């Protein structure tokens, strides 16, 4: 899998911003088929940083109702990437 297909987007939330400031952790939405090794290599090559740890979780899609019809949002995969001390991702710093 190509590195641009592995990382879909960086997640910017209150919780992710706090984790980035305190413990150098960055949150990403990743491809559902990607594993930890592919995620680590993709982040290292795309952002030119050293990755210490990768944690992965599956986020289940919520059920939504529109009138009588019940639907469901898509499930997705989240990765929490811990970078080595002194490393940072420039794109996420200004947000």
C-alpha positions in Angstrom: 0.0 0.0 0.0 1.3 3.5 -0.9 2.1 5.9 1.9 -0.5 8.4 0.6 -3.2 5.8 0.8 -2.4 4.8 4.4 -2.8 8.3 6.0 -6.1 9.9 5.1 -6.1 12.9 7.4 -4.8 14.3 10.6 -7.4 14.6 13.4 -7.5 18.0 15.1 -9.7 17.9 18.2 -9.4 19.3 21.7 -8.2 15.9 23.0 -5.6 15.5 20.2 -4.3 19.0 20.7 -3.8 18.3 24.4 -2.1 15.0 23.8 0.2 16.7 21.2 1.3 19.4 23.7 1.8 17.1 26.7 3.2 13.8 25.2 4.0 14.4 21.6 1.2 12.2 20.3 -0.5 12.8 16.9 -3.9 11.4 15.9 -4.6 10.3 12.3 -7.5 8.7 10.4 -5.9 5.8 8.5 -7.0 3.2 5.9 -8.9 0.4 7.5 -6.6 -2.2 6.0 -3.3 -0.6 7.2 -1.3 -2.2 10.0 1.0 -0.6 12.6 4.2 -1.1 10.5 2.7 0.5 7.4 1.3 3.5 9.5 4.7 4.0 11.2 6.6 3.9 7.8 4.0 6.3 6.2 4.2 8.9 9.0 8.0 8.7 9.1 8.4 9.2 5.3 5.6 11.8 4.8 6.6 14.1 7.7 10.3 13.2 8.0 10.1 12.4 11.7 11.1 9.4 14.0 8.2 7.4 15.3 8.4 5.7 18.7 5.0 4.0 19.0 1.8 3.4 17.1 -1.5 2.5 18.7 -4.5 1.6 16.6 -8.3 1.5 17.2 -11.4 0.8 15.2 -14.1 3.5 15.5 -17.6 2.1 14.9 -20.0 4.2 12.8 -22.9 5.7 14.6 -26.5 4.9 13.8 -28.4 7.9 12.4 -32.1 8.4 11.8 -33.6 10.6 9.1 -37.4 10.5 9.4 -38.4 6.8 9.3 -35.2 5.6 7.8 -32.4 4.3 10.0 -28.9 4.6 8.5 -25.4 4.2 9.7 -22.2 6.2 9.2 -19.1 4.4 8.0 -16.7 2.8 10.5 -13.1 4.0 10.4 -9.7 3.4 11.9 -7.8 5.8 14.1 -4.0 5.7 14.8 -2.3 7.5 17.7 1.4 8.0 16.8 3.9 8.9 19.4 7.0 10.7 18.0 10.5 10.7 19.4 11.6 13.6 21.7 12.4 16.6 19.6 10.3 15.6 16.6 7.2 17.4 15.6 4.9 17.7 12.6 4.8 21.2 11.2 1.4 21.0 9.6 -0.4 20.2 12.9 1.5 22.9 15.0 -0.3 25.9 13.5 -3.8 24.5 13.9 
